Amino acid sequence: MEEKEKVAEDCVFERDAFMKRVMDDRELALEIVESFLDDVPGRLENLAKLISAREEQGVAREAHAVKGAAATVGGEALRKVAEEIERAAREGRLSETAAQVPRMEACFARLRDALHDFSGKGTTR
């Protein structure tokens, strides 16, 4: 794997940072991953609905939750997009949030696949 590809992959899932956060407890890590994968798809769906409804506070709240969840599992790319959406919503720039939804969904899909690989469940494409 080329260095450039490794850096891009690390940005999707920072495995070492995640394992350090859970003190190398694989069982705990797997529980957190399962919870993340159960929770975040619904949050992304709700976020899209809130953007369509132009509910700035709701958008900011959901984006903040996704940002925190992504940070917990080491999903840096998803965390960054969620942070951008949260900031735009808080500043009243909802049109920018709508434009970020496809990017957020793509970041989640890559992170989901990386987390499935990490947990030994393979990918669901």
N, C-alpha and C positions, 0 to 999 in steps of 0.2 A: 504494500500500500504506500503510495506516495505521501510525503509529509503534508502536502496541501489537502489531500483527501482525509488524512487523519485529523487535522485541525478542524475541518468541516464536520467530521463525525463526532469529535469531542464536543463541539458546540451543540449538537443535538442532544447528547446524553453524556454528562460528565460523571462517569461511573466512579472514578476514584474519589471525587469530592462527595458523592452521595454515600459511598461506603464509609468514608471517614465520618460523615454526619451521623451515621447509625452505628458507629464504633465497630465496624466490620461484622455486624450481626446480620448474617444472611437471612435468617428467618424474619427478623424485623424488616429488613429491606424488602423482602418479598411481600409482606403484609402491606407495606406502604405503597408499593407498586400496584398491588391489586386494588387498593382503595383509590389510588389515583386514576387507574384505568376504568374503574366503575363510576367515578364522580365526574371527571372532566368532560366526557362527551355530552352529558346533559347540560353542563355549564356552557359549553360552546353553542349548543342549540339554543339555550335560553338567551345567551348573549346576542345571537343573531336576531332573535325575536325582539329583544329590547332595543336594538339598533333600529330595526324597522319601525318600532313604535316611537322612536325618538325620545326615549327615556334616559336622559343623560346620567342621572344618579344610579339607575339600575345598571347601565352599561359600565360605569366606573366601578360599581360594587362587584359585578361578575368578573370583569377584567382583573380586578385586584385579587379575587379568589383564585383565578387561573394562574396569575403571576405567582402567588404564594405556593400553590400546589406544584407548579413547574419548578420553582426554586428548590423545593423540598426534595424532589427526585433528581435534581441535577439537569433539568431540561432548559438549558440556557437560551437556546434560540426561541423557544416558546415563551419563556419568561420575558424576554426583550420585547416581543410583539405585544404581549399582554400589557406590559408597562406602557408602551406607546399608545395603545388603545385607551387605557385608563387615563393617561395624561390628556389625550385629546378630548375625551368625554368630560373630564373635569374642567377643561378650558372651553367647552361649548362647541367643539369642532367635530360634530357627529358625522359629517360627510367623510372626514378622514378615517373615522372608525370603520365605516362600511367598506371602504377601500382596503382595509387591512384584514378583513375576515378571511378571504381566500389564503392569504399568507399564514394566518394563524392556524387554519385548518391543515395546511400543508406541513407546518411545523409540528402540529400535534400528531399527524399521521407518521412522520419520520420518528418522532419520539416514541410513539406507541410501538412501532416496529422494533426499535432499539430496546425498549423495555421488555417486549415479548422475547427477544433474543436473550436478554439478561436473565429473565425468569425461566428460560428453557421451554417456553411455549411456542416458539417460532413466530412467524408473522401472520397477520390476517389481512391479506390484500385482496 
